[in-house]
Every structure is written in structure tokens, then in C-alpha cells.
Amino acid sequence: MIPSTDARPVALHAFDPSALRGDFSILDRLVNGHPLVYLDSAATSQKPRAVIDAEVAFLTNENAAVHRGAHTLAAEATELFEDARATVAGFVGAEPEQLVWTSGATAGLNLVAYAIGNATLGRGAPASARFALAPGDEIVVTEIEHHANLVPWQELAARTGAVLRFIPVHEDGTLGLEAAASVIGERTRVVAFTHVSNVLGIVNPVAALVALAREAGALTVLDACQSAPHLPLDLPALGVDLAVFSGHKMLGPYGIGALYGRSDVLAALPPFLTGGSMITKVTLERTEYLPPPQRFEAGTQPVSQTIALAAAVRYLDTVGMDAVHAHEQTLERRLRDGLRRIDGVRLLGDAPAGVERVGLAAFDVAGVHAHDVGQFLDSRGIAVRVGHHCAAPLHTRFGLTASVRASTALYNTVDEVDVFLDALDQVRPFFGAGA
């Protein structure tokens, strides 16, 4: 098992998923009389004992409000809270002051969209004017986005008179970079895109998109939810202005995520939520705000969750993200190769070899509804996601309303992928949909 430790450990030299599985108690259970095969980590990951223990230990021994008290418990809690910020920031190559705690990626994206809306209203310091939108200005997103990186921009466009434009996706799941060069132009003010699609699993060309946005003088916003748990991630090196990720997808608890921002960008953004803990001075007439990151952390923070997320990051660091990525590449190849061999299975975004991916695949089974596929697999103890995966426009692009998604994590094994493939091969005959 991986030990729980407060130090930033050295990565393991060899990766053995079977050695990790004992840290995840839930993987030992039976589901419908079968050993659990959990292939839904793109929705939420399982949690190792070290993460659970870290949260329980804080609530048992140091529980107190942070940044608010002079007593010992408050001081200890505040130190742990800020140490967690430094740990998580370091995991993505950032400085602590560049990391804002949020309740998740959706909250982080809404924070950015509403902050830009406030800048458009003239709120914030004079530097905030750089984010103001005028009618006819453009917000560019891709056709492959999760609703969390689409709906906030729809709302912002509706409030400001800005226009939404879209980078198309090819049939093989890759983005149309040639089209992107024409979509991103002189009226573009924001370019928001996902690092890895939660449906297609393809690692998108961040550098190329950032270069196009920078040439236009546009703000870049990255959804890193599906990359942070699976790839070595250095957000400053990627060159994005802002990025979000979610704790519960990277072995951490629910209710915690983070917004990364370049220091100059965060310093200029006006706040979205206001209240206690984010102010320097309040009178009956006006308020002065703290600098980032506290400016964006109004109210009581999810302290125990931040500490548990830091434990998750230490766990991933112990394993080593290069090792995690290499292992999941093995699983991804096994998964896709097997899916291609099953009659009636159509992969969404089946890009050619050489396109970098994480270990997930979404597919359609001819003649069988996705929900029926999911229930059949569940009867064999196999957990997958069915539906549109909060990416309805992408499914429409591929002529579907729903698909089945299998997604892996560091604790999955090749044997589990084979169990899944064997069960899936029985689906069409079971429902009488085979040839």
C-alpha cells in the first residue's frame, strides 16, 4: 500500500496497480454477486484510505475555522489549509497565490464568467476593464465541451451581447485547427476549451489553441478536469491564463476544486461572490477587497476537503504521474483495440494512432440503447457511465442522444478491461440485436 505522509514523496520506480488496490477498500466489494469492475472514474474516482484518513484526522484533531481566530486550533487549521493550497498548486506547477479554492470545476468556470460580466458592468479596479465585453465581441468554445464549459459562456453572452462561436470537431474526434484559425479573430475576447474531452478522451493541442488566442489578445480558459488525474500537468508551462480542475476526479473528496490563474490575470479580475473573508475594509458605503486568492474565497471554506485533496495529490505524487499515464496508456490501447473487434460497436472519435489519449472510450452499440447496455454490464458487476455525459451537443454532432463510456484510472488492471470486453461482447446477442 501507499503510505500516508505529509512529505512530498519520491515517485515509485515501478508501477503495479495490484499493489495499489488494497488502498481502495471499495474495490474489494461484490456488486450483483460479481467482483466490482469500476470503469467510471471519469465521472468520479475512488478514494484511497490516505485521503479518507486525512479528512477524518483533521475533523478529529484540528477542526476550526481558518483565518478567523487567535486560538491554537484556528492557527493549526489555517496552517493546514494553506499548506494544502501549496501542495495542490505545486502539483500543477503553480505558486500558492495562483490557486483559488472552489467547490469544483463548474464553480470555477462560473466564477470566471461572472467576474468577466462584472468587469463588463464596470465593477472592479481599473485593470478589470481589460476583461469587459462589448456587444459583438466573441467568446469561442469548442463543440466538444462539457456543459460546465459551455452554459456559463452562453449566459455571459446573453448578458453582454457577446457572440458565441465554435471550433468544430472532426469525425475522428480531433479539433479542426484550420477552422479554429478562422474562428478566432480580432473580436475574440475569450477562448475556452477542454484539455481532454470527457467523451472522446483525446488530449487536445493546447499550445496551438493558446497561440491562436494570444495572437488575438484573447483570454484563455482551460478545463483540466480530465487531464489532472491522468497526465503530468504544468499549467504555467501550457501558457493558459486560467484553468479549473475538480478534486473528486483525482482521488480527492467531493465539494472541492481549484481555479488556477496567472498572477496578473487574477489580480485584475473583479470578485464574483462577496461576503466575509475576502475583504480588507468594509464601511456602510463601500468595501475594499483582499488580493487573490482570498478575493475569490468568500465565506466559510471547505477546509477538511482541501486537506483531503492535498492527501490525494501526495498519493498521486508517490505513484508518479508519468507512471500513471504510462499505465493508463496500456489500458487505453487494450480497451480501444477490444472495442474495435466487437461487432456492432461504434467508437466516438476513433482518431488514428499517434493521437494522445487518456484511458476512456465512449461508444454506441447497434440496436441496443445505452441505458440497456449499462444495466446489462451492471448485472455483471461492471460500472460504466451512460447518457450524454453532460456533453449533449457533442452527441448531437455524432448523431446520438446517448452513449456508453468506460473510463479507467490508476487502480484498474488489464484483467478488468478484459472482463468488461467479454461482457460487452454478450450484449447484442442477449438483446437479440446480433446478426
Protein Blocks (a to p, Z undefined) as FASTA:
>chain_A
ZZddfbdcdddfbdcfklmmmmmmklmpceehiacddffkkmpccddfklmmmmmmmmmm
mgccehkbfbfklmmmmmmmmmmmmmmmmmnopafklpccdfbjklmmmmmmmmmmmmmn
opajfklmmmpccehiacdddfkbcfklmmmmmmmmmmnopacddddddfkopacfklmm
mmpcfklmbdcddfbdcklopacdfklmmmmmmmnopacdddfklmmmmpccdfklnopa
bdcddfklnopaehiacddddfklmmmpccfbecehiafbdcfkbccddddfklmmgcjd
dfklmmmmmmmmmmmmmnopmlmmmmmmmmmmmmmmmmmmpghiacehiacehiacdddd
ddddehiafklmmmmmmmnopacdedjhopaklmmmnopabdcdddddfkbcfklmmmmm
mmmmmmmmmnopaZZ
